[in-house]
């Protein structure tokens, strides 16, 4: 969106979205997901592109763009309308932002294009006792991904997820945490809706349990270097602007 320099340039759009989010809050809560009226408002307003770089048509906010404070003003306003939806938007925007910080130019361009077309993202890193943190291991010309994630925000909503797993030593990239970009419609990705549907709060974040079994990904799905998410302190840098 040309001409976006500060939050004030998009404040009216954000306010209009917040009004829809507040109106739809009960329906989203009962459904334990974000329903089409809210998602349509996200897409039509351009708010999903808040952290897409300006050179790719987005608003250019976020850590990667050197403007995290403007981005957090958006999240705060949406969260005042509905905390759950604000959290879902925050996860989406951070996923885009961190992909731009870690990714190669082709990865950034591809994700930016898809978000500009209306795609939503999620970040799945957390696990819990009894669940396998998972790994990505070499297989043929690419890699194979296996993991089980809890609190997988935007599961069933996201078109693309950034999944954090252990890098298999056989890959020769060093030991540590590797971020992997995954298309969520691939065979082998299963969502356990019952687990999160029993929750009492933050239901619209759709933070279900996700099981990923033998999902093939190419080398271009590996996002940044091993431990890059940790060593660059992306989450801390983002939160420090709040």
C-alpha positions as CSV (number, residue, x, y, z in Angstrom):
1,X,0.0,0.0,0.0
2,X,1.8,3.1,-1.2
3,X,2.2,6.0,1.1
4,X,2.0,4.2,4.4
5,X,4.6,5.7,6.8
6,X,3.1,5.4,10.3
7,X,0.2,3.9,12.2
8,X,-1.8,7.1,11.7
9,X,-1.9,6.4,7.9
10,X,-3.9,3.2,8.5
11,X,-5.6,4.0,11.8
12,X,-9.0,4.5,10.2
13,X,-8.8,1.1,8.4
14,X,-7.7,-0.6,11.7
15,X,-10.6,1.1,13.5
16,X,-13.1,-0.3,11.0
17,X,-11.7,-3.8,11.3
18,X,-11.8,-3.5,15.1
19,X,-15.5,-2.7,15.0
20,X,-16.1,-5.9,13.0
21,X,-13.9,-7.9,15.3
22,X,-15.8,-6.7,18.3
23,X,-19.2,-7.4,16.7
24,X,-18.1,-11.0,15.7
25,X,-16.3,-11.8,19.0
26,X,-19.0,-14.1,20.4
27,X,-19.4,-16.0,17.2
28,X,-15.7,-16.5,16.9
29,X,-15.4,-17.6,20.5
30,X,-18.2,-20.2,20.1
31,X,-16.7,-21.6,16.9
32,X,-13.2,-21.7,18.4
33,X,-11.8,-20.2,15.3
34,X,-11.9,-17.0,13.2
35,X,-15.0,-17.1,11.0
36,X,-15.3,-15.6,7.5
37,X,-16.7,-12.1,8.4
38,X,-13.5,-11.4,10.4
39,X,-11.2,-13.0,8.0
40,X,-12.8,-11.1,5.1
41,X,-12.3,-7.8,7.0
42,X,-8.6,-8.7,7.5
43,X,-8.2,-9.3,3.8
44,X,-10.2,-6.4,2.5
45,X,-8.5,-3.9,4.8
46,X,-5.0,-5.0,4.0
47,X,-4.2,-5.5,7.7
48,X,-2.7,-9.0,6.9
49,X,0.1,-7.1,5.1
50,X,1.0,-5.0,8.1
51,X,4.5,-6.5,8.2
52,X,5.0,-7.2,4.5
53,X,7.8,-5.0,3.3
54,X,6.7,-1.9,1.4
55,X,8.7,-2.9,-1.7
56,X,6.4,-6.0,-1.9
57,X,3.2,-3.9,-1.5
58,X,2.7,-4.1,2.2
59,X,2.5,-1.6,5.0
60,X,6.2,-2.1,6.0
61,X,5.8,-2.3,9.8
62,X,7.5,-4.7,12.1
63,X,11.1,-5.6,13.4
64,X,12.5,-6.4,10.0
65,X,11.3,-3.1,8.6
66,X,12.6,-1.2,11.6
67,X,9.0,-0.1,12.6
68,X,7.8,-2.5,15.3
69,X,6.0,0.2,17.3
70,X,3.5,0.9,14.5
71,X,2.8,-2.8,14.2
72,X,2.1,-3.2,17.9
73,X,-0.4,-0.3,17.8
74,X,-2.4,-2.3,15.3
75,X,-2.3,-5.4,17.5
76,X,-3.3,-3.5,20.6
77,X,-6.3,-2.0,18.9
78,X,-7.6,-5.3,17.6
79,X,-6.9,-7.0,20.9
80,X,-9.0,-4.4,22.7
81,X,-11.9,-5.6,20.5
82,X,-11.2,-9.3,21.0
83,X,-8.1,-10.6,22.8
84,X,-8.2,-13.9,20.9
85,X,-8.3,-12.3,17.5
86,X,-5.6,-9.9,18.5
87,X,-3.4,-12.8,19.4
88,X,-4.1,-14.6,16.1
89,X,-3.3,-11.4,14.2
90,X,-0.1,-11.0,16.2
91,X,1.1,-14.5,15.4
92,X,0.4,-14.0,11.7
93,X,2.2,-10.6,11.5
94,X,5.1,-11.9,13.5
95,X,5.4,-15.0,11.2
96,X,5.6,-12.7,8.2
97,X,8.0,-10.3,9.9
98,X,10.4,-13.1,11.1
99,X,10.3,-14.8,7.7
100,X,11.4,-11.5,6.2
101,X,14.2,-11.2,8.8
102,X,15.4,-14.8,8.4
103,X,14.5,-15.7,4.8
104,X,16.3,-15.5,1.4
105,X,15.0,-12.9,-1.1
106,X,13.0,-15.6,-2.9
107,X,11.3,-16.8,0.3
108,X,10.4,-13.2,1.3
109,X,9.0,-12.4,-2.2
110,X,7.0,-15.6,-2.3
111,X,5.4,-15.2,1.2
112,X,4.8,-11.5,0.6
113,X,3.0,-12.3,-2.6
114,X,0.8,-14.9,-1.0
115,X,-0.1,-12.7,2.0
116,X,-0.9,-9.8,-0.4
117,X,-3.3,-12.3,-2.1
118,X,-5.0,-13.0,1.3
119,X,-3.0,-15.9,2.8
120,X,-2.8,-16.2,6.6
121,X,0.1,-17.7,8.5
122,X,0.8,-19.4,11.8
123,X,3.8,-20.2,14.0
124,X,4.0,-23.6,15.6
125,X,6.9,-24.1,18.0
126,X,5.5,-25.1,21.4
127,X,5.1,-28.6,22.6
128,X,4.1,-30.2,25.9
129,X,4.9,-33.3,28.0
130,X,4.2,-36.4,26.0
131,X,4.5,-34.7,22.6
132,X,7.6,-35.0,20.3
133,X,9.3,-31.7,19.6
134,X,10.1,-33.1,16.2
135,X,12.8,-32.9,13.6
136,X,13.5,-32.1,9.9
137,X,15.8,-34.7,8.3
138,X,17.3,-35.2,4.8
139,X,15.4,-37.4,2.4
140,X,16.2,-37.7,-1.2
141,X,16.7,-34.2,-2.8
142,X,14.8,-32.6,0.1
143,X,13.8,-33.1,3.7
144,X,11.0,-34.8,5.7
145,X,9.3,-33.1,8.6
146,X,7.8,-34.9,11.7
147,X,6.6,-33.2,14.8
148,X,3.7,-32.8,17.2
149,X,2.8,-29.3,18.4
150,X,0.5,-28.0,21.0
151,X,-0.9,-24.4,21.2
152,X,-0.5,-24.2,17.4
153,X,-2.2,-20.8,16.9
154,X,-4.2,-20.4,13.7
155,X,-4.4,-24.1,13.1
156,X,-7.1,-24.6,10.5
157,X,-7.0,-20.9,9.6
158,X,-3.4,-20.6,8.4
159,X,-2.4,-21.3,4.8
160,X,1.3,-21.3,5.7
161,X,3.0,-22.2,9.0
162,X,6.4,-21.6,10.3
163,X,7.3,-24.7,12.2
164,X,10.2,-25.0,14.7
165,X,11.9,-28.4,15.0
166,X,15.3,-29.9,15.7
167,X,17.7,-30.1,12.7
168,X,18.8,-33.7,12.1
169,X,22.5,-33.9,12.5
170,X,22.7,-35.9,9.2
171,X,21.8,-32.7,7.4
172,X,25.3,-31.3,8.1
173,X,23.9,-27.9,9.1
174,X,24.7,-28.2,12.8
175,X,22.6,-29.0,15.8
176,X,19.8,-26.7,17.0
177,X,16.4,-25.3,16.1
178,X,15.4,-25.0,12.5
179,X,12.4,-23.0,11.2
180,X,10.6,-24.6,8.3
181,X,7.9,-23.0,6.1
182,X,5.1,-25.5,5.4
183,X,1.9,-25.3,3.3
184,X,-0.9,-26.3,5.7
185,X,-2.9,-28.2,3.1
186,X,-0.3,-30.9,2.5
187,X,-1.2,-34.5,3.2
188,X,0.3,-35.6,6.6
189,X,-0.8,-32.6,8.6
190,X,-3.5,-33.4,11.0
191,X,-5.4,-31.1,13.4
192,X,-6.8,-32.3,16.7
193,X,-9.7,-29.9,17.2
194,X,-11.1,-31.6,20.3
195,X,-8.1,-30.6,22.4
196,X,-8.6,-26.8,22.0
197,X,-12.3,-26.9,21.7
198,X,-12.5,-27.8,25.3
199,X,-10.8,-24.6,26.4
200,X,-12.6,-21.8,28.1
201,X,-10.5,-18.8,27.0
202,X,-8.7,-17.5,23.9
203,X,-10.7,-20.0,21.9
204,X,-10.7,-18.0,18.6
205,X,-7.0,-18.3,18.4
206,X,-7.6,-21.9,17.1
207,X,-4.5,-23.1,19.1
208,X,-5.1,-26.7,18.4
209,X,-2.8,-29.7,18.6
210,X,-1.1,-30.4,15.3
211,X,0.5,-33.6,14.2
212,X,2.8,-33.5,11.2
213,X,3.8,-36.9,9.8
214,X,6.3,-37.5,7.1
215,X,5.6,-34.3,5.3
216,X,8.1,-33.7,2.4
217,X,9.6,-30.2,2.0
218,X,12.2,-28.8,-0.3
219,X,15.5,-27.2,0.7
220,X,13.8,-23.9,0.0
221,X,11.4,-24.5,2.9
222,X,14.3,-24.2,5.5
223,X,14.1,-20.7,6.8
224,X,17.4,-19.1,7.7
225,X,20.3,-20.7,9.5
226,X,20.0,-23.2,12.4
227,X,19.2,-21.3,15.6
228,X,18.7,-18.1,13.6
229,X,15.4,-17.4,15.3
230,X,17.1,-17.6,18.7
231,X,20.4,-15.9,18.0
232,X,18.8,-12.9,16.3
233,X,16.5,-12.4,19.3
234,X,13.6,-11.6,17.0
235,X,10.8,-12.1,19.6
236,X,12.6,-10.0,22.2
237,X,13.3,-7.2,19.7
238,X,9.6,-7.2,18.8
239,X,8.3,-7.2,22.3
240,X,10.7,-4.5,23.5
241,X,8.8,-2.1,21.3
242,X,5.5,-2.6,23.0
